C-alpha cells in the first residue's frame, strides 16, 4: 500500500498484478490499468495546487504572479510525493509559424522547469516537451481561446513499476 499526502488529505493506493485500486480512504475503488494511477495522481495534483497548468501572455515566457503561485503549490505537492515526476508541456496559440511556436513552447516549458528547480525540485524529476500550436486547448479564433492555448501543463508521470 502506498500513500500520497496532499494538504489535509492522504490518498492511499495499492498495486495488484492486474492493475491498480485507489481512493482517499485506502479502500479498493476499482481495478484498472497502470494509467489509472497516473490519472488519479493528476487529479490529486489539481486538487492540491488548484491547477495543472499556467498561462502566459502573448509571445512571452515570463511567469505571471498567478503562475508562480500555482507552481509553488505544485512544488509543495511534488515535495510531499517524492516518487512522482512531471513532464512539462509547453504550448502556444496559433499566431506564428509552426517552428516558431515549437521553440516558444519549449521556452515556456523550460521556464516552468527552471522555476520548480529553483524551489528545490531535482531536474531528474522534470522533463520538458513542446507541442507548439499542435495541441490547442481551445479552438476558437478569439483572444479568450488564444489565451487558453498559451500555456504550460504539468503532467504527472508514474515512477512506480507495474
N, C-alpha and C positions, 0 to 999 in steps of 0.2 A: 504494500500500500504506500503510495506517495501522497504528499500533501503540498499544496501551493498556498502560501499566505498572500492575502490581498486585502490590505487595510483591516477592517473589522471582521472579515470573513476568512475562513480557512477552507479551501476546497480540497477534497480528498479524491483520489482516483487510484484505481488498481489496473493492472495489466493481466490479461489472460492470453493463453496461446491463440485463441480465436479472435481476440480483439480487445477492446477497452470498455470499461464501465466507469462511470464517474457521476458525482454530484457533490454539492456543497456539504452534505451531511455524511458522506462516506458510504452511502448505500448504493447498491448496484442500480443504475437507472437505464442502462442499455448495454448491449453487446454490439460492437461495431468494428470498424477498421481503425488502423493506426491514425488515419486522418481525422477521426472523430476527436481524439485527444488534442490534436493541433487546433481544430476548430473551437473546442471548448476553452483552450488556453487563450485563443484570440479573443473570445468573449470575456474571459476573466481580465485580460489587459484593458479592454474597452471599459469594463465595469470599474476598474481601479483608476485608470488615467482619464476617463471621460471621452477619449477618442483614440483611434489608432492612426490618425493622420493629422498633418499640419498643412496649412495653406500658405502660399507665397503671393506676393504682389507680382504684377506683370514684369517679366524678364528679370526676376530677382531671385537670389539665393539667400537673402538676408532673412534670418528668423525673426518674426514679429514677437512682441511681448506675449501674446496669446500662444504662439507656437512654442516659445521657451517654457511657458507654464505647463503645457501639455507634455512636453518632452521631459521635464523634471518629474512629473508623475509617472511617466513611462519608465524612467530610470529607477525610481523608487521600486516599482513593480519588478524590474529586472534584478535589482539588488535582493529583493525578497525571494526571487526564483532563479537561483544561480545556474540551474540546469537548462535554462531557456536561452536561445539565441534568436536574433532577428535578421531578416532580410529587409533592408530599407529600400523601397521602390521610389524612384524619382519619376515624376510625371510633369507634363507641360500641356498648355492649351494648344489650339490648332494654329495659332499665329506662328509664322516662321516655317523654315524648311524642316524636313524630317531629320536631317543630320544636326541642324542647329538645336532642335528640341531634344534629341537624344543627348547631346552634350549638356544642355541646360538641366535635363532630368538627372544626369549624372552628378552635376554640381550640387543640385538640391539634395540628393541622397547623401552625398559626401558631407554637406553642411550639417545635416542631421546627425550622421555618424560621428563627426568631429565634436559636435556639442555633447553627445552622450559620452564619448570617450573622455572629454574634458571633465565630466562629472564622475569619472571612475569606472565606466564600463569598459572592459577589455575589448580591444578591436577584434580579438579572436571570436567574439560573440556577435559581431556585426558584419553583415555582408551588404553590399550595395549593388543595385541594378537600376538601369534606366530604361523606361519604356517610352520616353518622349511623349509624343501625342498619340501613340498607337493604342492606348487603353483608356479612353475617356470615361470619366465618372458620369458626366452629364453630356448629352448630345445636342443641346440647344445651341443656337447661334447668337446668344446674347451674353452680356457681361456676367450675369449670375452663373451661367453654365461655364464660361471660361474660367471664372474664379474657382469653381469646384475642381477643375482639372489641373490647376496649378498647385500641385500637392506633393508631399512625400508621405508614404504609407509604411508603417512599421508592421511587418508580417511575422508572426510567431513561427519559429521553426522548432520542431521537436528534436531534442538531443537524446531522448530515451530510445534505446534499441528495442524493436518489436520482433 
